Amino acid sequence: MELVTTIDDIVDNLIRFNSYKTSLDPSLREFFIERLRLGKIFVHGIVNGNNLFCPSRFAGYSSCSAT
């Protein structure tokens, strides 16, 4: 996997990860919960006035996803 190279890449990952929290797909919600449980270092960002966060391992790789 490639590392992110821009702040936009990190923002995309933050948005994607946080979308799993309210997904209709139970496997994505479970992925969200497990990554939070296992995470040790988190990335925080304010996107469109919303506080978003995700594990640094998820934020740090280009186009990271649960699938």
C-alpha positions as CSV (number, residue, x, y, z in Angstrom):
1,M,0.0,0.0,0.0
2,E,1.1,3.5,-0.8
3,L,1.4,6.2,1.9
4,V,-0.7,9.4,1.6
5,T,1.0,12.3,0.0
6,T,-1.4,15.1,0.5
7,I,-3.7,16.5,3.1
8,D,-6.6,15.8,0.7
9,D,-5.7,12.1,0.9
10,I,-6.0,12.2,4.7
11,V,-9.3,14.1,4.5
12,D,-10.7,11.5,2.1
13,N,-9.7,8.7,4.5
14,L,-11.2,10.6,7.5
15,I,-14.5,11.0,5.6
16,R,-14.5,7.4,4.4
17,F,-13.7,5.9,7.8
18,N,-16.4,8.0,9.6
19,S,-19.0,7.0,7.0
20,Y,-18.7,3.5,8.3
21,K,-20.1,4.5,11.6
22,T,-23.6,5.0,10.2
23,S,-23.4,2.6,7.3
24,L,-26.3,0.3,6.5
25,D,-23.8,-2.5,6.0
26,P,-23.2,-4.2,9.4
27,S,-19.7,-5.4,8.3
28,L,-18.6,-1.7,7.8
29,R,-20.0,-0.7,11.2
30,E,-18.1,-3.7,12.7
31,F,-15.0,-2.6,10.9
32,F,-15.4,0.9,12.4
33,I,-15.8,-0.5,15.9
34,E,-12.9,-2.9,15.7
35,R,-10.5,-0.3,14.3
36,L,-11.4,2.1,17.2
37,R,-10.9,-0.7,19.7
38,L,-7.5,-1.7,18.3
39,G,-6.3,1.8,17.6
40,K,-3.6,3.5,19.6
41,I,-2.8,6.7,17.7
42,F,-5.6,8.7,16.0
43,V,-5.8,11.4,13.5
44,H,-8.2,14.3,14.0
45,G,-9.5,16.7,11.5
46,I,-12.3,19.3,11.2
47,V,-14.1,18.7,7.9
48,N,-17.0,20.9,7.0
49,G,-17.4,21.9,10.6
50,N,-17.4,18.2,11.8
51,N,-14.8,16.7,14.1
52,L,-13.6,13.5,12.4
53,F,-11.1,11.1,13.6
54,C,-9.7,7.7,12.6
55,P,-6.8,5.4,13.5
56,S,-3.5,6.7,12.1
57,R,-2.9,3.5,10.2
58,F,-6.2,4.0,8.3
59,A,-5.5,7.7,7.6
60,G,-1.9,7.2,6.5
61,Y,-2.4,4.9,3.5
62,S,-3.6,6.1,0.1
63,S,-7.3,5.2,-0.7
64,C,-7.6,3.0,2.4
65,S,-10.9,1.3,2.9
66,A,-12.6,-1.6,4.7
67,T,-12.9,-3.6,1.5
